[in-house]
Amino acid sequence: MNSNIKITILGNTAAIPKRGTHLSAQLIQVNNESFLMDCGEGTQMQLINYGIKYSKIENIFISHLHGDHFFGLIGLVSTYHLLRREKPLRIYGPPALEKLLTTQLEAANTSLNYKLIFIGVETDSKKLIYESSNALVYAFPLEHSIPTHGYCFEQKQKARKVNPDFINEHNPSINDIKKVKAGGDYVTSTGEVILNKDITISSPRPLSYSYCSDTKYFEKLIEYNMGVSALYHECTFDISLQKKAEARFHSTASDAAKVALKANVGQLILGHFSSRYEDLEVLLLEAQDIFPHTILSEEGMELVLESGS
Amino acid sequence: MNSNIKITILGNTAAIPKRGTHLSAQLIQVNNESFLMDCGEGTQMQLINYGIKYSKIENIFISHLHGDHFFGLIGLVSTYHLLRREKPLRIYGPPALEKLLTTQLEAANTSLNYKLIFIGVETDSKKLIYESSNALVYAFPLEHSIPTHGYCFEQKQKARKVNPDFINEHNPSINDIKKVKAGGDYVTSTGEVILNKDITISSPRPLSYSYCSDTKYFEKLIEYNMGVSALYHECTFDISLQKKAEARFHSTASDAAKVALKANVGQLILGHFSSRYEDLEVLLLEAQDIFPHTILSEEGMELVLESGS
């Protein structure tokens, strides 16, 4: 099993697709478990075009109900049905999304082959909304013109490993090892207590990836994204359009870089570009001026986050 | 002004998009007036990719509420809003479609810049539903698993022209010419009545294009498509899957060709292909065996119908 986080950019254009580009959607794989983040129109075509095994997706997260982030969802839900999917599909998103999906299925007289489980996301703080043996997913509020959430995908922290030196020195029983693995201390034959932390080794720090689209800059964003391995942040505009960005509850490249800098993230990935930009370099340079570890997302790009320790 | 009918195939794959293909949508131009027929997911991207001036579309027709025929509509409606469209947009389709659109706009808190006029289409016979100085559009019922309509686009018949020989011979007044143009007879100075048909020339027979997707074969289809210049007809399956076609209320290539032959159409254009076919030649040959003037539609294809007379 791969211990990493892999992100595939399926679309990163804001609002209106430019020739040859697609709207917001990403495949996020945490230790090989596949998640879909946002689902703009054409996402199913992108999944097919990139040869992605999209039957493996069991959880989809939708940031908000602007069309460029979810109009492709009903098509994907329907395609799963036509492909005779049997596994349940969980969709996390704004509560109003559930009715939008069910009314469209009713209009087509479609009763899905598989179970669609809808989980309404509404929170005013960072909150754990999903947990598996691979991953944790948190939701947190963004500040946009309609209710919007960011999502943070994190590797599940592995248990500490028993130190081989301790086994060699103390020759513990199987039961004792089980206790230590579960976090317990060890008591020697002479009654001496050895603390768990002294006979175990910590696993690498879990990787984390945070997705913030769409939002204007606000201070709490820093706390929500503190120390993540990589942050995908919208930058619809450059700083010359700061006022427009604020009025529309969007960010500039500088806003995104400020969050990255103050939250001390590992890497900043810019996305959700206004189709007015023929050359995105202006956005990249603006952000790098504040936070050098910045890259531009590109359609079809695969990013792999790996643990350094 | 071009006096022709031009069809651009934006997508012709059935149900699930195959790699690199798109779902049902066509731009139909009648004497330069642009209509959109069906609007599968990704249609706005296709319009952009083919460099089509889609702001010129003022009327959209939706055959039925299976997703592969209309899931791209809400995206296009939203894009027109973002592009600050001012001209009204008329959408003709199943009555339930109106609510599907408005609930999605409400969820995004979008109040459109332009007027969206929805016209519910429900008819059990061939009925004129649109008329302009260029075109007539008729709707007629198809037989599919949910209520579905075919549409026929026809050039508006031009008035008969005044014969120049009559003008040279009788030197009529301007008012007399107006009367003749309006269909009246001519009375000479000696009181002789010359019938309108003898002093006017008929305009070419109007071209017509009929779109039938999705439907199973039924006899009334022949009457609805009698004598059209070109017929686009679905052929989801080949004849070896006749039973499957019937059970799913779809047509085989033979069904489509039978309609074309019996309705004596000018040309048959096959489309709405199941993604199971790697090579569509089997469908073409099957249809040509019954109706030789058959072609396969192809994504990006532009077909121009021109008057022979």
Interface residues (C-beta under 8 A of the other chain):
Chain A: A15 I16 P17 K18 R19 G20 H22 E41 G42 Q44 M45 I48 N49 L65 H66 G67 D68 F71 G72 I74 G75 S78 T79 L82 L83 P94 A96 L97 K99 L100 T103 Q104 A107 A108 N109 S145 I146
Chain B: A15 I16 P17 K18 R19 G20 H22 E41 G42 Q44 M45 I48 N49 G51 L65 H66 G67 D68 F71 G72 I74 G75 S78 T79 L82 L83 P94 A96 L97 K99 L100 T103 Q104 A107 A108 N109 S145 I146
